[in-house]
Amino acid sequence: TDSERYESFEQALAIHNHLKNTYELLNYKTIEVPVGNVTQRVDFILKSLI
């Protein structure tokens, strides 16, 4: 949590789930990016595009 977020954790989770479900209903493939530093996360995303 930080001062930039207005939602509670529960609200943020509900928003995340709603967005994920909506994208999947529209036939978009979603991926869960694992926790890590920026380099690790970018590497994961780039590898998932191949």
C-alpha positions as CSV (number, residue, x, y, z in Angstrom):
1,T,0.0,0.0,0.0
2,D,1.2,3.5,-0.7
3,S,-0.2,7.0,-0.8
4,E,-0.8,6.8,-4.6
5,R,-3.6,4.2,-4.3
6,Y,-7.1,5.2,-3.4
7,E,-8.6,1.7,-3.3
8,S,-8.4,-0.8,-0.4
9,F,-6.7,-4.1,-1.1
10,E,-10.1,-5.7,-1.4
11,Q,-11.3,-3.1,-3.9
12,A,-8.1,-3.4,-5.9
13,L,-8.5,-7.2,-6.1
14,A,-12.1,-6.8,-7.2
15,I,-11.1,-4.4,-9.9
16,H,-8.2,-6.7,-11.0
17,N,-10.6,-9.7,-11.2
18,H,-13.2,-7.7,-13.1
19,L,-10.7,-6.5,-15.7
20,K,-9.1,-9.9,-16.1
21,N,-12.5,-11.6,-16.6
22,T,-13.5,-8.9,-19.1
23,Y,-10.3,-9.3,-21.2
24,E,-10.8,-13.0,-21.2
25,L,-14.4,-12.7,-22.3
26,L,-13.1,-10.7,-25.2
27,N,-10.7,-13.5,-26.1
28,Y,-7.6,-11.8,-24.9
29,K,-4.9,-13.9,-23.3
30,T,-3.8,-12.7,-19.9
31,I,-0.7,-13.6,-18.0
32,E,0.2,-13.2,-14.3
33,V,3.5,-11.4,-14.0
34,P,5.4,-12.8,-11.1
35,V,6.8,-10.6,-8.3
36,G,10.4,-9.5,-9.0
37,N,12.5,-6.6,-9.8
38,V,11.9,-4.6,-12.9
39,T,14.4,-6.5,-15.0
40,Q,13.0,-9.9,-14.0
41,R,9.4,-8.7,-14.8
42,V,10.4,-7.2,-18.2
43,D,12.3,-10.5,-19.1
44,F,9.2,-12.5,-18.2
45,I,6.9,-10.3,-20.2
46,L,9.2,-10.4,-23.3
47,K,9.6,-14.1,-23.1
48,S,5.8,-14.6,-22.9
49,L,5.4,-12.7,-26.2
50,I,7.5,-15.2,-28.2
